[in-house]
Amino acid sequence: MPDHLNIVTAQIAGFFVTSVLYGLYIYTFFQCLYALVRSRSRWKEYSDIHWGLVVITLVLFANGTFNISLGLLRLIQQFALHMGPVAWVNTAKVVQFRALVSVTQCLPHSTQFSTVNLQTMIGEGVMVNSLE
């Protein structure tokens, strides 16, 4: 790894790329919802809408939003609250004076990784189900 690329720079760049990709995801999310509830010339009837796919789409969107909010929370803890680049990993033993900080410190580091795994499992489940 180059000497000029430290962990702070890598985390900020990673969150920037994640935010740009999330913006593209928001656009495709609304296009997906539009395609699920509308046919070529008119809105679909209530009975013609595949509600399972609509629910899965909404769950994936909520999960992705939760994931990026955890990334933003981590950056706020590191830079605005000056907890340091790796202090957020060991959050269970620190109690802060702010209510938001004390609530968010209960979130383990693995939560963000778990949201990515959940999103992958849901997406693969839909793909496997569509092949049957």
Sequence and secondary structure as in RCSB ss.txt:
>XXXX:A:sequence
MPDHLNIVTAQIAGFFVTSVLYGLYIYTFFQCLYALVRSRSRWKEYSDIHWGLVVITLVLFANGTFNISLGLLRL
IQQFALHMGPVAWVNTAKVVQFRALVSVTQCLPHSTQFSTVNLQTMIGEGVMVNSLE
>XXXX:A:secstr
  TT  HHHHHHHHHHHHHHHHHHHHHHHHHHHHHHHB SSSB  GGGS HHHHHHHHHHHHHHHHHHHHHHHHH
IIIIIS   SSGGGG TT   SSHHHHHHTTS THHHHHHHHHHHHHHHHHHHHHH 
